[in-house]
Amino acid sequence: MRDIKFLRVQYLQGPNLWTYRAVLEAWVDIGELEESPSNTIPGFVDRLVAWLPSLHAHHCSVGAPGGFIQRLRDGTWPAHILEHVTIELQNLAGMQTRFGKARETGVRGVYKLVVRSRNEKVSRAALEAARELVLAAMDDRAYDVAATVVRLREMVDSLCLGPSTACIVDAATERGIPNLRLTEGNLVQLGYGARQRRIWTAETDSTSAIAESISSDKDLTKRLLQSCGVPVPEGRVVSDPADAWDAAQDIDGPVVVKPSDANHGRGVSIELSRREDVEAAFAVADAEGSEVIVERFIRGLEHRLLVVGGRMVAAVRGDTASVTGDGRSSIAELVATQINSDPRRGEDEIYPLDVVRVDDPAVRLELERQGCTGHTVPAAGRVVRVLRNGNLAIDVTDRVHPEVAAAATLAARVVGLDIAGIDLVAEDVSRPLEAQGGAIVEVNAGPGLLMHLKPAEGQPRPVGRAIVDHLFAPEETGRIPVVGVAGRHGTTLISRLVAWLLQLSGHHVGLACADGLFLDRRAVDRRPANTAKAGRRLLINRMVDAAVFENGAEVILDEGLAYDRCAVGVVTDVSGVDSLARWYIREPEQLYNVLRTQVDVVLEGGAAVLNADDPLVARMAPLCDGEVIFYGLDAELPAVAEHRAQGGRAVFLRGTQVVLARGADETVLVSLHTLPLMQQGPAGMQGEAVLAAVAAGWALGLEPALLRTGIETCEPQALLPGSTLKAPHAG
């Protein structure tokens, strides 16, 4: 019987053997299907392509659209097929990705496949669905692809970042600013440690709670704006339908009735003059659960201006929604065919326009004012307005008058919001408000960004970029110095020495290593912390302004690295392959590909610190985007000599002296045999650890005098497992 079994499925959240990004990795056993490539199963390819025609877009190794289909017809194996089907199900669900790989393990019928994953739960569900779909196509059984896509899309909607948060995260990524999702919701950290900022949709860690409270009280907001000279409509809070009519009479003109904390136009009724309309509108607004405001109706169209950091960055205009009678269809039917048939309208946030519902109280009230209901059949040619507060979805950013933009930014400052959605009503936003009787009607915290990202008409605006530029100055990346130490020999000692040197330089240092989790000189957790999960505890700590991580091959294989990029990546050796058989790692070359991950993630302005005495480690030098510093016990090591000949930096021993070299220039740092640290453990291993740590400190810009002090004052007992480093005595 055909089957595909999952032996193991794991989520690699950080850089890993496969890619810089998070992936879902599955180990699959295809069993007897090893003898059945795709072109040997009758009808399989045709069924699969009929169910998923979008597979035609997959390039595969051919490098062009249709490449994967060609591979299917030529013959390929189920793990490779499963990879592509999983990717496509994610794409159809709205979680876009293209990356995937499938590789043999060396065990017959067992493969590793990986797919890019933006959410672990969604990718796991897509992988399981892909297995069922592929087996159904092989066995010529029915499979409901549409229902699967709907289920996955619902998961994406509930589990993935919303569009407002996602656009900010994407903009940060474009600037090289790392991000960490802190909850399953939209709370995201941009940057690491002490240089982080936090966002929650379109709110930031600079968004004042007081300002949010003010903006949610529309009456208070209006009074504050009015006192500062911002044009606002006349009006007041009312207590009941009769009081609402009294307020409308005092205004002496058409009025708007709305909740005091109205959002997205809910419960808002406009241009009301008759008592029965005002009282009915009071009930609609009161149902929203807050106080009700009656204010003067401002003639014109609604606009939403987005203010970020004291600057208007985008603006959209709303429009009314109407239907035209044909003499045969009811208004409800006309809404369905003339309004809701627009492909830009939908139920969730990915659509720029909302579905219009005839049973919505605001729609019902608008129809009643025209003597209609949803069942009314209007005469041919009659235009019936269905909704006055249409979607804000027409981009008008380039038309906003400077005085209008200034009024909007002033309104945001008066309320105290760093990011605000300013709602105003005007006939023409290209003219000053006073000249046309326009006014600002609301100031909103946490404004939605989708209307600016995907307007129904006009140009999308880079609002995510504007928010990131508000949070981070042009030269800032939100990064702290991060050092990763990978390999097998001496990595714990190196990690602790580097943390010690950074601490002496004035940093608040986080250290995650086999001895535990440390913050400066304090042991936070004495359990082994050389894992990505433990390491991320350092990256979210606002006190940490430098961090050191010990990374064995097991961490990279099981979790991926805790960080996306690092300032310094140390690799000590490529050894211990015998202990990695359960990951199907059996050859040194395979282990080389695992450990090179530490070098792959070094930043362009950073450095890889490599052991020149290990040929496989030395081979990693060309992989580094930044500088390379070699270290070794012998100045004559070929890698050191060649590197110095090209002007590169190296740290090595000449006799017993630790030497820092840049090209032909040399600086003697200290005599190794005088160090207290050399009293413990094998001299060669201790010596290499000192050299590696000194090289890492040098790469971080630490001066030779500080490096000398650091290694001279580090006592052996301070580096024993579970011990706490002590600062040197002043003297």
KEGU-84110 format. One record per residue (C-alpha): x, y, z; residue in three letters; chain. Coordinates in steps of 0.25 Angstrom, whole numbers, padded with zeros to 4 digits. Example, Ala and Ser with C-alpha at 12.3 -4.5 7.8 and 13.67 -1.06 7.14 Angstrom:
2
     u     v     w resn chain
  0049 -0018  0031  ALA     A
  0055 -0004  0029  SER     A
//
This chain:
731
     u     v     w resn chain
  0000  0000  0000  MET     A
  0005  0014 -0004  ARG     A
  0008  0023  0008  ASP     A
  0017  0034  0012  ILE     A
  0021  0034  0027  LYS     A
  0026  0046  0035  PHE     A
  0038  0041  0044  LEU     A
  0040  0055  0050  ARG     A
  0035  0069  0047  VAL     A
  0042  0081  0054  GLN     A
  0041  0096  0053  TYR     A
  0055  0103  0051  LEU     A
  0052  0117  0055  GLN     A
  0065  0124  0052  GLY     A
  0076  0122  0042  PRO     A
  0079  0108  0039  ASN     A
  0086  0098  0030  LEU     A
  0076  0101  0019  TRP     A
  0074  0116  0019  THR     A
  0074  0129  0027  TYR     A
  0059  0129  0029  ARG     A
  0050  0120  0038  ALA     A
  0046  0107  0032  VAL     A
  0038  0094  0034  LEU     A
  0047  0082  0033  GLU     A
  0041  0068  0031  ALA     A
  0047  0055  0031  TRP     A
  0039  0046  0022  VAL     A
  0039  0031  0019  ASP     A
  0033  0028  0005  ILE     A
  0034  0013  0007  GLY     A
  0031  0005 -0006  GLU     A
  0029  0019 -0014  LEU     A
  0044  0019 -0015  GLU     A
  0041  0010 -0027  GLU     A
  0030  0018 -0032  SER     A
  0034  0032 -0038  PRO     A
  0023  0041 -0042  SER     A
  0023  0037 -0057  ASN     A
  0020  0022 -0054  THR     A
  0007  0025 -0046  ILE     A
 -0004  0025 -0057  PRO     A
 -0012  0038 -0057  GLY     A
 -0005  0044 -0045  PHE     A
  0001  0056 -0051  VAL     A
 -0011  0060 -0058  ASP     A
 -0020  0059 -0046  ARG     A
 -0010  0067 -0037  LEU     A
 -0009  0078 -0048  VAL     A
 -0024  0078 -0049  ALA     A
 -0026  0080 -0034  TRP     A
 -0014  0090 -0033  LEU     A
 -0013  0097 -0047  PRO     A
 -0004  0108 -0040  SER     A
  0007  0098 -0039  LEU     A
  0010  0103 -0053  HIS     A
  0017  0115 -0047  ALA     A
  0027  0107 -0040  HIS     A
  0041  0108 -0046  HIS     A
  0048  0096 -0039  CYS     A
  0062  0093 -0044  SER     A
  0058  0096 -0058  VAL     A
  0058  0110 -0055  GLY     A
  0046  0115 -0062  ALA     A
  0031  0114 -0060  PRO     A
  0026  0100 -0063  GLY     A
  0039  0094 -0058  GLY     A
  0033  0086 -0047  PHE     A
  0022  0081 -0057  ILE     A
  0033  0076 -0066  GLN     A
  0040  0069 -0054  ARG     A
  0027  0062 -0051  LEU     A
  0025  0057 -0065  ARG     A
  0040  0053 -0066  ASP     A
  0038  0046 -0053  GLY     A
  0041  0051 -0039  THR     A
  0039  0045 -0025  TRP     A
  0029  0048 -0014  PRO     A
  0037  0056 -0004  ALA     A
  0040  0066 -0015  HIS     A
  0025  0066 -0019  ILE     A
  0021  0068 -0005  LEU     A
  0031  0080 -0004  GLU     A
  0024  0087 -0016  HIS     A
  0010  0084 -0012  VAL     A
  0012  0089  0003  THR     A
  0018  0102 -0003  ILE     A
  0006  0103 -0012  GLU     A
 -0004  0101 -0002  LEU     A
  0002  0111  0007  GLN     A
  0002  0121 -0005  ASN     A
 -0013  0118 -0008  LEU     A
 -0016  0121  0007  ALA     A
 -0009  0135  0006  GLY     A
  0004  0131  0013  MET     A
  0013  0134  0001  GLN     A
  0027  0126  0000  THR     A
  0035  0120 -0011  ARG     A
  0046  0113 -0004  PHE     A
  0047  0098 -0002  GLY     A
  0057  0087 -0003  LYS     A
  0056  0072 -0003  ALA     A
  0069  0063 -0001  ARG     A
  0072  0049  0001  GLU     A
  0078  0045  0015  THR     A
  0086  0033  0011  GLY     A
  0076  0023  0016  VAL     A
  0067  0017  0005  ARG     A
  0054  0023  0004  GLY     A
  0056  0034  0015  VAL     A
  0057  0048  0011  TYR     A
  0058  0062  0018  LYS     A
  0049  0073  0012  LEU     A
  0048  0087  0016  VAL     A
  0039  0099  0013  VAL     A
  0039  0113  0017  ARG     A
  0030  0115  0028  SER     A
  0024  0129  0033  ARG     A
  0016  0121  0043  ASN     A
  0019  0108  0049  GLU     A
  0004  0103  0051  LYS     A
  0000  0107  0037  VAL     A
  0012  0100  0031  SER     A
  0009  0088  0039  ARG     A
 -0005  0088  0034  ALA     A
 -0001  0090  0020  ALA     A
  0009  0079  0021  LEU     A
 -0001  0069  0026  GLU     A
 -0011  0073  0015  ALA     A
 -0001  0072  0005  ALA     A
  0002  0058  0009  ARG     A
 -0013  0054  0008  GLU     A
 -0015  0061 -0005  LEU     A
 -0003  0055 -0012  VAL     A
 -0007  0041 -0007  LEU     A
 -0021  0043 -0012  ALA     A
 -0016  0047 -0026  ALA     A
 -0007  0035 -0026  MET     A
 -0019  0026 -0022  ASP     A
 -0029  0033 -0031  ASP     A
 -0038  0037 -0019  ARG     A
 -0046  0049 -0017  ALA     A
 -0040  0061 -0010  TYR     A
 -0046  0074 -0007  ASP     A
 -0035  0084 -0010  VAL     A
 -0045  0096 -0008  ALA     A
 -0049  0092  0006  ALA     A
 -0034  0090  0010  THR     A
 -0030  0104  0005  VAL     A
 -0042  0110  0012  VAL     A
 -0037  0104  0025  ARG     A
 -0023  0108  0023  LEU     A
 -0027  0122  0020  ARG     A
 -0035  0123  0033  GLU     A
 -0023  0118  0040  MET     A
 -0014  0129  0033  VAL     A
 -0025  0140  0037  ASP     A
 -0025  0136  0051  SER     A
 -0010  0132  0053  LEU     A
 -0001  0141  0044  CYS     A
  0002  0156  0046  LEU     A
 -0009  0165  0041  GLY     A
 -0006  0174  0029  PRO     A
 -0003  0186  0037  SER     A
  0007  0179  0046  THR     A
  0013  0171  0034  ALA     A
  0015  0184  0026  CYS     A
  0023  0190  0037  ILE     A
  0031  0177  0039  VAL     A
  0034  0176  0024  ASP     A
  0039  0190  0024  ALA     A
  0048  0187  0036  ALA     A
  0054  0175  0029  THR     A
  0057  0183  0017  GLU     A
  0065  0192  0026  ARG     A
  0072  0181  0032  GLY     A
  0065  0182  0045  ILE     A
  0063  0169  0052  PRO     A
  0049  0165  0058  ASN     A
  0043  0155  0068  LEU     A
  0029  0152  0070  ARG     A
  0026  0153  0085  LEU     A
  0012  0147  0085  THR     A
  0003  0140  0075  GLU     A
 -0004  0153  0073  GLY     A
  0002  0166  0067  ASN     A
  0012  0169  0077  LEU     A
  0025  0170  0070  VAL     A
  0039  0174  0075  GLN     A
  0048  0181  0065  LEU     A
  0063  0181  0068  GLY     A
  0070  0174  0079  TYR     A
  0072  0176  0094  GLY     A
  0074  0190  0098  ALA     A
  0072  0196  0084  ARG     A
  0059  0189  0082  GLN     A
  0046  0196  0079  ARG     A
  0032  0190  0080  ARG     A
  0020  0191  0071  ILE     A
  0005  0186  0073  TRP     A
 -0001  0188  0059  THR     A
  0000  0203  0057  ALA     A
  0003  0206  0071  GLU     A
  0017  0207  0077  THR     A
  0024  0207  0090  ASP     A
  0024  0222  0089  SER     A
  0009  0222  0088  THR     A
  0004  0229  0100  SER     A
 -0007  0221  0108  ALA     A
 -0013  0235  0112  ILE     A
 -0013  0239  0098  ALA     A
 -0020  0226  0094  GLU     A
 -0031  0229  0105  SER     A
 -0033  0243  0100  ILE     A
 -0035  0239  0085  SER     A
 -0045  0228  0090  SER     A
 -0053  0240  0096  ASP     A
 -0058  0247  0084  LYS     A
 -0064  0259  0092  ASP     A
 -0052  0261  0100  LEU     A
 -0043  0260  0087  THR     A
 -0052  0271  0080  LYS     A
 -0051  0280  0092  ARG     A
 -0036  0279  0093  LEU     A
 -0035  0282  0078  LEU     A
 -0045  0293  0078  GLN     A
 -0036  0300  0089  SER     A
 -0024  0299  0080  CYS     A
 -0031  0305  0068  GLY     A
 -0033  0292  0060  VAL     A
 -0046  0293  0053  PRO     A
 -0056  0283  0058  VAL     A
 -0072  0282  0057  PRO     A
 -0081  0288  0068  GLU     A
 -0088  0278  0076  GLY     A
 -0089  0271  0090  ARG     A
 -0092  0258  0097  VAL     A
 -0106  0254  0098  VAL     A
 -0114  0245  0108  SER     A
 -0126  0240  0101  ASP     A
 -0134  0241  0088  PRO     A
 -0141  0254  0093  ALA     A
 -0128  0260  0097  ASP     A
 -0122  0257  0084  ALA     A
 -0133  0264  0077  TRP     A
 -0131  0276  0086  ASP     A
 -0117  0277  0082  ALA     A
 -0120  0276  0068  ALA     A
 -0130  0288  0069  GLN     A
 -0119  0296  0076  ASP     A
 -0109  0293  0064  ILE     A
 -0120  0298  0055  ASP     A
 -0116  0290  0043  GLY     A
 -0113  0275  0038  PRO     A
 -0106  0267  0049  VAL     A
 -0098  0255  0051  VAL     A
 -0101  0245  0062  VAL     A
 -0090  0236  0066  LYS     A
 -0084  0228  0078  PRO     A
 -0073  0235  0086  SER     A
 -0063  0224  0083  ASP     A
 -0067  0221  0069  ALA     A
 -0058  0212  0060  ASN     A
 -0059  0209  0046  HIS     A
 -0071  0217  0044  GLY     A
 -0079  0208  0053  ARG     A
 -0092  0214  0058  GLY     A
 -0090  0227  0051  VAL     A
 -0102  0233  0044  SER     A
 -0101  0246  0036  ILE     A
 -0108  0258  0030  GLU     A
 -0121  0256  0039  LEU     A
 -0131  0267  0040  SER     A
 -0144  0261  0044  ARG     A
 -0147  0257  0058  ARG     A
 -0151  0243  0055  GLU     A
 -0137  0241  0048  ASP     A
 -0129  0247  0059  VAL     A
 -0136  0238  0070  GLU     A
 -0135  0226  0061  ALA     A
 -0120  0229  0059  ALA     A
 -0118  0231  0075  PHE     A
 -0123  0216  0076  ALA     A
 -0113  0212  0065  VAL     A
 -0101  0219  0072  ALA     A
 -0105  0215  0086  ASP     A
 -0105  0201  0082  ALA     A
 -0089  0202  0081  GLU     A
 -0089  0203  0096  GLY     A
 -0083  0217  0098  SER     A
 -0088  0231  0100  GLU     A
 -0095  0237  0088  VAL     A
 -0091  0250  0082  ILE     A
 -0099  0260  0073  VAL     A
 -0091  0269  0065  GLU     A
 -0093  0278  0052  ARG     A
 -0092  0271  0039  PHE     A
 -0080  0276  0031  ILE     A
 -0083  0275  0016  ARG     A
 -0073  0268  0008  GLY     A
 -0066  0254  0007  LEU     A
 -0059  0247  0018  GLU     A
 -0044  0246  0018  HIS     A
 -0034  0239  0026  ARG     A
 -0020  0245  0028  LEU     A
 -0009  0237  0034  LEU     A
  0001  0244  0043  VAL     A
  0014  0238  0047  VAL     A
  0024  0245  0056  GLY     A
  0018  0259  0053  GLY     A
  0017  0257  0038  ARG     A
  0005  0254  0029  MET     A
  0010  0242  0021  VAL     A
 -0003  0237  0014  ALA     A
 -0018  0241  0011  ALA     A
 -0030  0234  0006  VAL     A
 -0044  0238  0002  ARG     A
 -0057  0231  0004  GLY     A
 -0069  0230 -0005  ASP     A
 -0084  0228 -0004  THR     A
 -0090  0214 -0008  ALA     A
 -0102  0215 -0017  SER     A
 -0110  0205 -0027  VAL     A
 -0118  0208 -0039  THR     A
 -0131  0202 -0041  GLY     A
 -0135  0193 -0053  ASP     A
 -0150  0192 -0050  GLY     A
 -0149  0177 -0046  ARG     A
 -0139  0175 -0035  SER     A
 -0140  0178 -0021  SER     A
 -0130  0187 -0014  ILE     A
 -0124  0175 -0007  ALA     A
 -0122  0169 -0020  GLU     A
 -0116  0181 -0026  LEU     A
 -0106  0182 -0015  VAL     A
 -0102  0168 -0018  ALA     A
 -0100  0170 -0033  THR     A
 -0096  0185 -0034  GLN     A
 -0087  0187 -0021  ILE     A
 -0083  0173 -0014  ASN     A
 -0079  0167 -0027  SER     A
 -0067  0177 -0028  ASP     A
 -0055  0167 -0026  PRO     A
 -0049  0178 -0017  ARG     A
 -0060  0175 -0006  ARG     A
 -0059  0164  0004  GLY     A
 -0061  0159  0018  GLU     A
 -0046  0161  0023  ASP     A
 -0035  0170  0024  GLU     A
 -0028  0166  0011  ILE     A
 -0040  0174  0003  TYR     A
 -0039  0189  0002  PRO     A
 -0054  0190  0002  LEU     A
 -0065  0184  0011  ASP     A
 -0077  0176  0007  VAL     A
 -0089  0184  0009  VAL     A
 -0100  0178  0017  ARG     A
 -0115  0182  0015  VAL     A
 -0118  0178  0029  ASP     A
 -0107  0187  0035  ASP     A
 -0114  0198  0044  PRO     A
 -0107  0209  0037  ALA     A
 -0112  0204  0023  VAL     A
 -0126  0201  0028  ARG     A
 -0127  0216  0033  LEU     A
 -0121  0222  0020  GLU     A
 -0132  0214  0012  LEU     A
 -0143  0218  0022  GLU     A
 -0140  0232  0020  ARG     A
 -0142  0230  0005  GLN     A
 -0155  0222  0007  GLY     A
 -0149  0209  0004  CYS     A
 -0145  0196  0010  THR     A
 -0136  0184  0005  GLY     A
 -0149  0178 -0002  HIS     A
 -0152  0191 -0009  THR     A
 -0152  0190 -0025  VAL     A
 -0147  0204 -0030  PRO     A
 -0152  0209 -0043  ALA     A
 -0142  0207 -0055  ALA     A
 -0132  0218 -0054  GLY     A
 -0135  0222 -0040  ARG     A
 -0122  0224 -0032  VAL     A
 -0123  0220 -0017  VAL     A
 -0112  0223 -0007  ARG     A
 -0109  0211  0001  VAL     A
 -0098  0216  0010  LEU     A
 -0093  0230  0012  ARG     A
 -0080  0226  0020  ASN     A
 -0074  0218  0009  GLY     A
 -0060  0211  0010  ASN     A
 -0048  0220  0011  LEU     A
 -0041  0214 -0001  ALA     A
 -0037  0225 -0011  ILE     A
 -0023  0230 -0010  ASP     A
 -0022  0246 -0010  VAL     A
 -0009  0247 -0003  THR     A
 -0003  0256 -0014  ASP     A
 -0015  0265 -0014  ARG     A
 -0015  0269  0001  VAL     A
 -0013  0284  0003  HIS     A
 -0001  0288  0012  PRO     A
 -0011  0295  0022  GLU     A
 -0019  0282  0023  VAL     A
 -0007  0274  0026  ALA     A
 -0003  0284  0036  ALA     A
 -0016  0283  0043  ALA     A
 -0016  0268  0043  ALA     A
 -0002  0268  0049  THR     A
 -0006  0278  0060  LEU     A
 -0018  0270  0064  ALA     A
 -0009  0258  0066  ALA     A
  0001  0266  0074  ARG     A
 -0011  0272  0083  VAL     A
 -0016  0258  0086  VAL     A
 -0002  0253  0088  GLY     A
 -0001  0241  0078  LEU     A
  0012  0238  0070  ASP     A
  0003  0230  0060  ILE     A
 -0011  0235  0057  ALA     A
 -0022  0234  0047  GLY     A
 -0029  0247  0046  ILE     A
 -0043  0247  0040  ASP     A
 -0047  0260  0034  LEU     A
 -0059  0264  0025  VAL     A
 -0057  0273  0013  ALA     A
 -0062  0276 -0001  GLU     A
 -0048  0277 -0006  ASP     A
 -0036  0273  0002  VAL     A
 -0027  0281 -0008  SER     A
 -0033  0294 -0001  ARG     A
 -0031  0299  0013  PRO     A
 -0042  0294  0022  LEU     A
 -0047  0308  0027  GLU     A
 -0049  0313  0013  ALA     A
 -0060  0302  0010  GLN     A
 -0065  0299  0024  GLY     A
 -0058  0286  0026  GLY     A
 -0054  0280  0040  ALA     A
 -0047  0269  0047  ILE     A
 -0057  0260  0053  VAL     A
 -0048  0249  0059  GLU     A
 -0034  0246  0064  VAL     A
 -0031  0231  0064  ASN     A
 -0020  0223  0071  ALA     A
 -0015  0210  0065  GLY     A
 -0021  0213  0051  PRO     A
 -0022  0203  0040  GLY     A
 -0012  0203  0029  LEU     A
 -0018  0194  0019  LEU     A
 -0026  0206  0012  MET     A
 -0012  0212  0009  HIS     A
 -0006  0199  0005  LEU     A
 -0017  0194 -0004  LYS     A
 -0026  0206 -0008  PRO     A
 -0037  0203 -0017  ALA     A
 -0032  0214 -0026  GLU     A
 -0019  0221 -0027  GLY     A
 -0005  0219 -0022  GLN     A
 -0001  0210 -0010  PRO     A
  0007  0217  0000  ARG     A
  0019  0212  0008  PRO     A
  0013  0214  0021  VAL     A
  0021  0203  0028  GLY     A
  0034  0209  0024  ARG     A
  0029  0223  0029  ALA     A
  0027  0216  0043  ILE     A
  0040  0209  0043  VAL     A
  0047  0222  0039  ASP     A
  0040  0229  0051  HIS     A
  0045  0218  0061  LEU     A
  0059  0217  0056  PHE     A
  0068  0228  0051  ALA     A
  0074  0226  0037  PRO     A
  0087  0220  0043  GLU     A
  0081  0211  0053  GLU     A
  0078  0196  0051  THR     A
  0073  0193  0065  GLY     A
  0085  0183  0066  ARG     A
  0094  0181  0078  ILE     A
  0107  0174  0077  PRO     A
  0104  0159  0076  VAL     A
  0115  0148  0076  VAL     A
  0112  0134  0072  GLY     A
  0122  0123  0076  VAL     A
  0120  0110  0068  ALA     A
  0128  0097  0068  GLY     A
  0131  0086  0079  ARG     A
  0144  0089  0085  HIS     A
  0145  0100  0096  GLY     A
  0133  0107  0091  THR     A
  0128  0109  0106  THR     A
  0141  0115  0110  LEU     A
  0142  0124  0098  ILE     A
  0128  0129  0100  SER     A
  0130  0132  0115  ARG     A
  0143  0139  0112  LEU     A
  0137  0148  0101  VAL     A
  0125  0152  0110  ALA     A
  0136  0155  0121  TRP     A
  0143  0164  0111  LEU     A
  0130  0171  0107  LEU     A
  0126  0173  0121  GLN     A
  0140  0180  0124  LEU     A
  0137  0189  0112  SER     A
  0125  0195  0119  GLY     A
  0114  0186  0113  HIS     A
  0102  0180  0120  HIS     A
  0105  0166  0114  VAL     A
  0096  0154  0112  GLY     A
  0102  0140  0111  LEU     A
  0095  0127  0107  ALA     A
  0105  0115  0108  CYS     A
  0106  0101  0113  ALA     A
  0109  0107  0127  ASP     A
  0095  0114  0128  GLY     A
  0089  0127  0125  LEU     A
  0096  0140  0130  PHE     A
  0093  0155  0131  LEU     A
  0106  0162  0134  ASP     A
  0112  0155  0146  ARG     A
  0098  0149  0150  ARG     A
  0094  0134  0147  ALA     A
  0080  0135  0143  VAL     A
  0078  0120  0140  ASP     A
  0089  0110  0143  ARG     A
  0083  0100  0134  ARG     A
  0090  0098  0120  PRO     A
  0086  0110  0112  ALA     A
  0093  0107  0099  ASN     A
  0079  0106  0092  THR     A
  0072  0116  0082  ALA     A
  0060  0117  0092  LYS     A
  0069  0121  0104  ALA     A
  0077  0130  0095  GLY     A
  0064  0138  0091  ARG     A
  0062  0142  0105  ARG     A
  0074  0150  0104  LEU     A
  0070  0157  0091  LEU     A
  0056  0162  0097  ILE     A
  0063  0167  0110  ASN     A
  0064  0182  0109  ARG     A
  0076  0183  0119  MET     A
  0085  0175  0109  VAL     A
  0093  0183  0100  ASP     A
  0103  0172  0096  ALA     A
  0100  0157  0095  ALA     A
  0109  0144  0093  VAL     A
  0103  0131  0089  PHE     A
  0109  0117  0089  GLU     A
  0104  0109  0077  ASN     A
  0107  0094  0075  GLY     A
  0103  0087  0063  ALA     A
  0091  0081  0070  GLU     A
  0085  0095  0072  VAL     A
  0086  0098  0058  ILE     A
  0080  0085  0054  LEU     A
  0069  0085  0064  ASP     A
  0065  0100  0065  GLU     A
  0073  0109  0056  GLY     A
  0081  0120  0062  LEU     A
  0075  0130  0072  ALA     A
  0078  0142  0064  TYR     A
  0077  0146  0049  ASP     A
  0091  0152  0048  ARG     A
  0103  0154  0057  CYS     A
  0115  0164  0058  ALA     A
  0125  0153  0060  VAL     A
  0124  0138  0057  GLY     A
  0134  0129  0063  VAL     A
  0136  0114  0058  VAL     A
  0146  0106  0066  THR     A
  0146  0092  0058  ASP     A
  0138  0083  0050  VAL     A
  0138  0070  0058  SER     A
  0129  0061  0065  GLY     A
  0122  0056  0053  VAL     A
  0120  0042  0060  ASP     A
  0110  0048  0070  SER     A
  0101  0053  0059  LEU     A
  0096  0041  0053  ALA     A
  0082  0042  0057  ARG     A
  0081  0055  0049  TRP     A
  0087  0047  0037  TYR     A
  0100  0055  0038  ILE     A
  0111  0044  0035  ARG     A
  0122  0051  0027  GLU     A
  0131  0063  0031  PRO     A
  0126  0071  0019  GLU     A
  0111  0070  0024  GLN     A
  0116  0075  0037  LEU     A
  0123  0086  0030  TYR     A
  0110  0090  0023  ASN     A
  0103  0091  0037  VAL     A
  0114  0099  0044  LEU     A
  0116  0109  0032  ARG     A
  0103  0115  0036  THR     A
  0110  0123  0047  GLN     A
  0119  0129  0036  VAL     A
  0107  0131  0027  ASP     A
  0100  0140  0037  VAL     A
  0112  0150  0039  VAL     A
  0108  0164  0036  LEU     A
  0115  0171  0025  GLU     A
  0122  0180  0035  GLY     A
  0125  0169  0044  GLY     A
  0136  0158  0045  ALA     A
  0137  0143  0045  ALA     A
  0147  0137  0055  VAL     A
  0153  0124  0049  LEU     A
  0162  0114  0054  ASN     A
  0173  0113  0044  ALA     A
  0178  0100  0049  ASP     A
  0165  0093  0044  ASP     A
  0165  0092  0029  PRO     A
  0150  0091  0028  LEU     A
  0148  0103  0037  VAL     A
  0159  0111  0029  ALA     A
  0151  0107  0016  ARG     A
  0139  0115  0022  MET     A
  0146  0129  0020  ALA     A
  0141  0132  0006  PRO     A
  0126  0130  0011  LEU     A
  0127  0142  0021  CYS     A
  0121  0155  0016  ASP     A
  0130  0163  0026  GLY     A
  0144  0162  0030  GLU     A
  0152  0149  0034  VAL     A
  0161  0148  0046  ILE     A
  0169  0135  0047  PHE     A
  0174  0130  0060  TYR     A
  0184  0118  0063  GLY     A
  0195  0113  0072  LEU     A
  0205  0114  0061  ASP     A
  0209  0127  0053  ALA     A
  0213  0119  0041  GLU     A
  0200  0112  0039  LEU     A
  0197  0113  0023  PRO     A
  0184  0120  0025  ALA     A
  0190  0130  0035  VAL     A
  0202  0133  0026  ALA     A
  0193  0134  0013  GLU     A
  0183  0143  0020  HIS     A
  0194  0153  0026  ARG     A
  0200  0154  0012  ALA     A
  0187  0159  0007  GLN     A
  0187  0170  0019  GLY     A
  0177  0162  0027  GLY     A
  0177  0161  0042  ARG     A
  0181  0149  0051  ALA     A
  0184  0145  0065  VAL     A
  0194  0134  0068  PHE     A
  0205  0130  0077  LEU     A
  0220  0133  0075  ARG     A
  0227  0124  0085  GLY     A
  0218  0127  0097  THR     A
  0214  0141  0093  GLN     A
  0200  0145  0088  VAL     A
  0202  0153  0076  VAL     A
  0192  0162  0069  LEU     A
  0195  0164  0054  ALA     A
  0190  0172  0043  ARG     A
  0197  0169  0030  GLY     A
  0212  0170  0034  ALA     A
  0209  0179  0046  ASP     A
  0210  0172  0059  GLU     A
  0206  0175  0074  THR     A
  0210  0166  0085  VAL     A
  0199  0165  0095  LEU     A
  0203  0157  0106  VAL     A
  0211  0144  0110  SER     A
  0202  0132  0110  LEU     A
  0209  0125  0121  HIS     A
  0207  0136  0131  THR     A
  0192  0136  0130  LEU     A
  0184  0130  0142  PRO     A
  0175  0123  0132  LEU     A
  0186  0114  0127  MET     A
  0187  0107  0141  GLN     A
  0174  0099  0137  GLN     A
  0172  0089  0126  GLY     A
  0180  0085  0114  PRO     A
  0189  0096  0110  ALA     A
  0186  0094  0095  GLY     A
  0171  0095  0097  MET     A
  0172  0107  0107  GLN     A
  0182  0114  0098  GLY     A
  0173  0113  0086  GLU     A
  0161  0118  0094  ALA     A
  0169  0130  0099  VAL     A
  0173  0133  0084  LEU     A
  0159  0132  0079  ALA     A
  0153  0141  0090  ALA     A
  0164  0151  0088  VAL     A
  0161  0151  0073  ALA     A
  0146  0152  0075  ALA     A
  0149  0164  0085  GLY     A
  0158  0170  0074  TRP     A
  0147  0169  0064  ALA     A
  0138  0176  0073  LEU     A
  0147  0188  0073  GLY     A
  0153  0186  0087  LEU     A
  0166  0192  0089  GLU     A
  0178  0183  0092  PRO     A
  0180  0189  0106  ALA     A
  0166  0185  0110  LEU     A
  0168  0171  0104  LEU     A
  0181  0169  0112  ARG     A
  0174  0173  0125  THR     A
  0163  0164  0122  GLY     A
  0171  0151  0120  ILE     A
  0181  0155  0131  GLU     A
  0170  0157  0141  THR     A
  0161  0145  0138  CYS     A
  0163  0135  0149  GLU     A
  0161  0120  0145  PRO     A
  0151  0118  0156  GLN     A
  0143  0129  0150  ALA     A
  0141  0120  0138  LEU     A
  0137  0107  0145  LEU     A
  0123  0102  0141  PRO     A
  0112  0110  0150  GLY     A
  0122  0120  0154  SER     A
  0121  0135  0154  THR     A
  0131  0144  0147  LEU     A
  0137  0155  0157  LYS     A
  0141  0168  0153  ALA     A
  0156  0171  0155  PRO     A
  0160  0179  0167  HIS     A
  0163  0193  0165  ALA     A
  0177  0197  0168  GLY     A
//
